[in-house]
Amino acid sequence: MVKVHPFDGELDKARATLDDAIKGLGAANTMLAGHARGGARLGPINFPVEETQVRETLELLERWKFLGRSLVKELDRVTAAADLQHRRLFDEKAGPERSSWFGRRIGQGHVKPALIVAELDAALGASASLDALFKAARPLLIQAFHDCETHLAQVIERRQHADFEIEDVQRQVDDLAPRILDRRAGASSIRNAASQSELETDYQRLLAEQSDLRAREQALQPERTALQRLIDIYEEVATVLNAQVAAVNAMAGKLVVDTEQRIALLKAVMSEVVPPLPAVERPAPVAALMSAFEANVLAGHDLARRKEHADKVFMRRLESPLLATPVMEGEQLVEPEPETSSSSAIEK
């Protein structure tokens, strides 16, 4: 019995991490929606708790992206190793020596075609599962992004309204200043008791009005500060989600091309080996991939060029040195070339 690569464990981790991240995004968007509702003033916000919850969700998203990226790369390495072993069935000197788990078998004799087929079947099974995971993740991430963007716009609108109120109060205070000075100067210079009393009364009234306005400004400032802090927190969420969608697009695009390469290689191994390998019934997801490949007249066409392009997009989106290791608790990673607008990532 041949031993194939154990992809199932990593796929389970990716699924579980994505599920936790989506739940965290749902909770974050629910909190943001509560802050976005207009009307009543903001109640007390426990910012340390809220920021911690958001940070944990962002870390889960980065962890999920790391797991997906690692699976795509590992599947690519398996395919490259299988391709090398296939070529060495006919040319012992084909290709460079490899140090990977598969390539370490080189130098111990040819790998049997049945093992190459088993490795490719395992890789195709993982490809089908990972493709389904990407297809499930993309709409969830897009919806989370749109929800965050919508609620964030409402919070920004509330902050702008608070800015306007504060500016209006400050303008009224500025308008009162020369009138107060005028009344104070007049009251000290006029000798007529009745006129002086009238000016003094007006002066005290203006001082009271100024005091009320400053108290109103002080009452408005905490809400304005809280709204701005919320904007800072959730703008980062929106930025990360936009980058997540772009990353899923890049990973899924590479996976599609790499899957075509795996199927083409599998067919080559099966057709060239003498005597022919016995027919096997493949799992439904793998059989579906192969049927789709056979039904697409352009499948495999210009594969090298398309793979080169997919690899470049993947490298640009996911191969920053900062993303070479999984995100640890409390660690903040910077996305390479972050998108500046929602449409750039989501429409691709």
C-alpha positions as CSV (number, residue, x, y, z in Angstrom):
1,M,0.0,0.0,0.0
2,V,1.5,3.3,-1.0
3,K,1.8,6.2,1.4
4,V,0.3,9.4,0.1
5,H,0.7,13.0,1.4
6,P,-1.5,13.7,4.4
7,F,-3.4,16.8,3.3
8,D,-6.5,16.2,5.3
9,G,-5.1,17.5,8.6
10,E,-4.1,20.9,7.1
11,L,-7.4,21.2,5.2
12,D,-9.3,20.6,8.5
13,K,-7.2,23.3,10.2
14,A,-7.9,25.7,7.3
15,R,-11.7,25.0,7.5
16,A,-11.8,25.4,11.3
17,T,-9.7,28.6,11.2
18,L,-11.9,30.1,8.4
19,D,-15.1,29.2,10.4
20,D,-13.7,30.9,13.5
21,A,-12.7,34.0,11.5
22,I,-16.1,34.3,9.9
23,K,-17.8,34.1,13.3
24,G,-15.4,36.7,14.6
25,L,-16.2,39.0,11.6
26,G,-20.0,38.5,12.2
27,A,-19.5,39.6,15.8
28,A,-17.4,42.6,14.8
29,N,-19.9,43.7,12.3
30,T,-22.7,43.4,14.8
31,M,-20.8,45.6,17.2
32,L,-20.1,48.1,14.5
33,A,-23.7,48.1,13.3
34,G,-24.7,49.0,16.9
35,H,-22.3,51.9,16.9
36,A,-23.5,53.1,13.5
37,R,-27.1,53.5,14.4
38,G,-27.9,57.2,14.6
39,G,-30.2,59.0,17.1
40,A,-29.2,58.3,20.7
41,R,-25.7,59.2,21.9
42,L,-23.1,56.4,22.1
43,G,-23.2,54.5,25.4
44,P,-20.0,53.5,27.2
45,I,-17.8,51.4,24.9
46,N,-15.3,49.0,26.4
47,F,-12.6,49.7,23.9
48,P,-10.0,47.3,25.3
49,V,-12.4,44.4,25.0
50,E,-13.6,45.4,21.5
51,E,-10.1,46.0,20.2
52,T,-9.0,42.7,21.5
53,Q,-11.9,40.9,19.8
54,V,-11.2,42.6,16.5
55,R,-7.5,41.9,16.8
56,E,-8.1,38.2,17.4
57,T,-10.4,38.1,14.4
58,L,-7.7,39.7,12.2
59,E,-5.2,37.3,13.4
60,L,-7.5,34.4,12.6
61,L,-7.9,35.8,9.0
62,E,-4.1,36.0,8.6
63,R,-3.8,32.5,10.0
64,W,-6.4,31.2,7.5
65,K,-4.6,32.9,4.7
66,F,-1.3,31.4,5.8
67,L,-2.8,27.9,5.8
68,G,-4.4,28.4,2.4
69,R,-1.2,29.7,1.0
70,S,0.8,26.8,2.5
71,L,-1.6,24.2,1.0
72,V,-1.4,25.8,-2.5
73,K,2.4,25.8,-2.3
74,E,2.7,22.3,-1.0
75,L,0.4,21.0,-3.7
76,D,2.6,22.7,-6.3
77,R,5.7,21.1,-4.7
78,V,4.0,17.7,-4.9
79,T,3.2,18.2,-8.5
80,A,6.7,19.4,-9.4
81,A,8.2,16.4,-7.7
82,A,5.8,14.0,-9.4
83,D,6.6,15.6,-12.8
84,L,10.3,15.1,-12.1
85,Q,9.7,11.4,-11.2
86,H,7.6,11.0,-14.3
87,R,10.4,12.4,-16.5
88,R,13.0,10.2,-14.7
89,L,11.0,7.1,-15.8
90,F,12.5,7.8,-19.2
91,D,15.6,9.8,-18.4
92,E,17.6,9.1,-15.2
93,K,19.4,12.5,-15.3
94,A,16.3,14.6,-15.8
95,G,15.9,17.6,-13.6
96,P,17.9,18.8,-10.6
97,E,18.2,16.9,-7.3
98,R,15.5,17.8,-4.9
99,S,15.5,18.0,-1.1
100,S,11.7,17.8,-0.6
101,W,9.9,14.9,1.0
102,F,9.2,13.4,-2.4
103,G,12.5,14.3,-4.0
104,R,14.5,12.5,-1.2
105,R,13.5,9.2,-2.9
106,I,15.6,10.2,-5.9
107,G,18.8,8.1,-6.0
108,Q,17.0,5.1,-4.5
109,G,15.8,4.0,-7.9
110,H,12.8,4.9,-10.0
111,V,9.5,5.6,-8.2
112,K,6.9,3.3,-9.5
113,P,4.2,4.8,-11.8
114,A,1.6,3.6,-9.4
115,L,3.1,5.7,-6.6
116,I,3.2,8.7,-8.9
117,V,-0.5,8.2,-9.7
118,A,-1.3,7.8,-6.0
119,E,0.5,11.0,-5.2
120,L,-1.3,12.9,-7.9
121,D,-4.7,11.4,-6.9
122,A,-4.1,12.6,-3.3
123,A,-3.1,16.0,-4.6
124,L,-6.2,16.2,-6.8
125,G,-8.4,15.2,-3.9
126,A,-6.9,18.0,-1.8
127,S,-7.2,20.4,-4.8
128,A,-10.9,19.7,-5.0
129,S,-11.4,20.3,-1.3
130,L,-9.3,23.5,-1.3
131,D,-11.1,24.8,-4.4
132,A,-14.4,24.3,-2.6
133,L,-13.0,26.1,0.5
134,F,-11.9,29.0,-1.6
135,K,-15.3,29.2,-3.3
136,A,-17.1,29.2,0.1
137,A,-14.7,31.7,1.6
138,R,-14.9,34.4,-1.2
139,P,-18.6,35.3,-0.9
140,L,-18.4,35.2,2.9
141,L,-15.4,37.6,2.9
142,I,-17.0,39.9,0.3
143,Q,-20.2,40.1,2.4
144,A,-18.3,40.8,5.5
145,F,-16.4,43.5,3.7
146,H,-19.5,45.1,2.3
147,D,-21.2,45.0,5.8
148,C,-18.1,46.5,7.4
149,E,-17.9,49.2,4.7
150,T,-21.6,50.1,5.0
151,H,-21.6,50.4,8.8
152,L,-18.2,52.2,8.7
153,A,-19.7,54.8,6.4
154,Q,-22.5,55.4,8.9
155,V,-20.0,55.8,11.7
156,I,-18.1,58.3,9.6
157,E,-21.3,60.2,8.9
158,R,-22.0,60.3,12.7
159,R,-18.5,61.6,13.3
160,Q,-18.9,64.2,10.6
161,H,-22.2,65.3,12.3
162,A,-20.4,65.6,15.6
163,D,-17.7,67.6,13.9
164,F,-20.3,70.0,12.5
165,E,-22.0,70.4,15.9
166,I,-18.6,71.1,17.6
167,E,-17.6,73.6,14.9
168,D,-21.0,75.3,15.2
169,V,-20.6,75.6,19.0
170,Q,-17.1,76.9,18.6
171,R,-18.3,79.5,16.0
172,Q,-20.9,80.7,18.5
173,V,-18.3,81.0,21.2
174,D,-16.1,83.0,18.9
175,D,-19.0,85.3,18.0
176,L,-19.7,85.9,21.7
177,A,-16.2,86.9,22.5
178,P,-16.2,90.5,21.1
179,R,-19.7,91.2,22.5
180,I,-18.5,90.1,26.0
181,L,-15.5,92.4,25.8
182,D,-17.7,95.2,24.6
183,R,-20.1,94.8,27.5
184,R,-17.3,94.6,30.0
185,A,-15.6,97.7,28.7
186,G,-18.9,99.6,28.6
187,A,-19.9,98.7,32.1
188,S,-16.6,99.9,33.5
189,S,-16.7,103.2,31.6
190,I,-20.3,104.4,32.0
191,R,-21.1,106.4,35.2
192,N,-24.9,106.2,34.8
193,A,-26.0,103.6,37.3
194,A,-29.0,102.5,35.3
195,S,-27.1,102.1,32.1
196,Q,-24.2,100.4,34.0
197,S,-26.6,97.9,35.6
198,E,-28.1,97.1,32.2
199,L,-24.7,96.5,30.7
200,E,-23.6,94.4,33.6
201,T,-26.8,92.3,33.3
202,D,-26.2,91.8,29.6
203,Y,-22.5,91.0,30.3
204,Q,-23.5,88.3,32.9
205,R,-26.0,86.9,30.4
206,L,-23.4,86.6,27.7
207,L,-21.0,85.0,30.1
208,A,-23.6,82.4,31.1
209,E,-24.4,81.7,27.4
210,Q,-20.6,81.3,26.7
211,S,-20.3,78.9,29.6
212,D,-23.3,76.8,28.4
213,L,-21.8,76.6,24.9
214,R,-18.4,75.5,26.3
215,A,-20.2,72.9,28.4
216,R,-22.0,71.6,25.3
217,E,-18.7,71.4,23.4
218,Q,-17.2,69.4,26.2
219,A,-20.2,67.1,26.2
220,L,-19.8,66.5,22.4
221,Q,-16.1,65.9,22.4
222,P,-16.1,62.4,24.0
223,E,-18.6,61.1,21.5
224,R,-16.5,62.5,18.6
225,T,-13.4,61.0,20.1
226,A,-15.1,57.6,20.5
227,L,-16.4,57.6,17.0
228,Q,-13.0,58.4,15.6
229,R,-11.5,55.6,17.6
230,L,-14.1,53.2,16.2
231,I,-13.3,54.4,12.7
232,D,-9.6,53.7,13.2
233,I,-10.4,50.2,14.5
234,Y,-12.8,49.2,11.7
235,E,-11.0,50.9,8.8
236,E,-8.2,48.3,9.5
237,V,-10.8,45.5,9.4
238,A,-12.1,46.8,6.0
239,T,-8.5,47.0,4.7
240,V,-7.7,43.5,5.8
241,L,-10.9,42.1,4.3
242,N,-10.2,43.8,1.0
243,A,-6.7,42.2,1.0
244,Q,-8.2,38.9,2.0
245,V,-10.4,38.8,-1.0
246,A,-7.5,39.7,-3.2
247,A,-5.5,36.9,-1.6
248,V,-8.3,34.3,-2.1
249,N,-8.5,35.3,-5.8
250,A,-4.8,34.8,-6.2
251,M,-4.8,31.5,-4.4
252,A,-7.8,30.2,-6.3
253,G,-6.4,31.4,-9.6
254,K,-3.1,29.5,-9.0
255,L,-5.0,26.4,-7.8
256,V,-7.1,26.2,-10.9
257,V,-4.0,26.3,-13.2
258,D,-2.0,24.0,-11.0
259,T,-4.9,21.5,-11.0
260,E,-4.9,21.4,-14.8
261,Q,-1.2,20.7,-14.6
262,R,-1.8,17.8,-12.2
263,I,-4.6,16.3,-14.3
264,A,-2.4,16.6,-17.5
265,L,0.5,14.9,-15.7
266,L,-1.8,12.2,-14.3
267,K,-3.1,11.4,-17.8
268,A,0.4,11.4,-19.2
269,V,1.7,8.9,-16.6
270,M,-1.3,6.6,-17.1
271,S,-1.1,6.7,-20.9
272,E,2.7,6.2,-21.2
273,V,3.3,3.4,-18.7
274,V,3.7,-0.1,-20.1
275,P,1.9,-2.3,-19.2
276,P,-1.0,0.0,-18.5
277,L,-2.0,0.6,-14.9
278,P,-5.2,-1.0,-13.7
279,A,-8.3,1.2,-13.8
280,V,-9.4,2.6,-10.5
281,E,-12.6,4.4,-9.4
282,R,-11.7,7.8,-8.2
283,P,-13.5,9.8,-5.5
284,A,-16.4,11.9,-6.9
285,P,-14.6,15.3,-6.3
286,V,-11.5,14.0,-8.3
287,A,-13.6,12.5,-11.0
288,A,-15.5,15.8,-11.3
289,L,-12.3,17.7,-11.8
290,M,-11.1,15.3,-14.5
291,S,-14.5,15.4,-16.2
292,A,-14.4,19.2,-16.3
293,F,-10.9,19.1,-17.6
294,E,-11.9,16.7,-20.4
295,A,-15.0,18.7,-21.3
296,N,-13.1,22.0,-21.6
297,V,-11.6,22.2,-25.1
298,L,-9.1,24.8,-23.8
299,A,-8.0,22.9,-20.8
300,G,-4.3,22.6,-20.8
301,H,-4.0,25.1,-23.6
302,D,-1.0,27.5,-23.1
303,L,-0.6,26.0,-19.7
304,A,3.0,27.1,-19.1
305,R,2.2,30.8,-19.8
306,R,-1.0,30.8,-17.7
307,K,0.9,29.1,-14.8
308,E,3.6,31.7,-15.0
309,H,1.0,34.5,-14.8
310,A,-0.8,32.8,-11.9
311,D,2.4,32.3,-10.0
312,K,3.4,36.0,-10.4
313,V,0.0,37.1,-9.0
314,F,0.4,34.6,-6.2
315,M,3.9,35.9,-5.4
316,R,2.8,39.5,-5.4
317,R,-0.2,38.9,-3.1
318,L,1.2,36.3,-0.8
319,E,4.9,36.0,-0.8
320,S,6.0,39.0,1.3
321,P,8.7,38.0,3.7
322,L,6.4,39.1,6.5
323,L,3.9,36.4,5.5
324,A,6.4,33.6,5.4
325,T,5.4,32.4,8.9
326,P,2.0,32.1,10.6
327,V,0.8,35.1,12.5
328,M,1.3,34.7,16.3
329,E,-0.9,36.2,19.0
330,G,-0.3,40.0,19.3
331,E,1.7,40.1,16.1
332,Q,0.7,42.6,13.4
333,L,1.6,41.9,9.8
334,V,1.5,44.4,7.0
335,E,-0.1,43.3,3.8
336,P,2.0,43.8,0.6
337,E,0.6,46.3,-1.8
338,P,-2.7,46.8,0.1
339,E,-5.7,47.8,-2.0
340,T,-6.8,51.4,-1.8
341,S,-10.4,50.7,-2.8
342,S,-12.9,47.9,-2.4
343,S,-13.5,47.3,-6.1
344,S,-9.8,46.5,-7.0
345,A,-9.8,43.3,-5.0
346,I,-13.4,42.2,-5.1
347,E,-14.1,42.6,-8.8
348,K,-11.1,40.5,-9.9
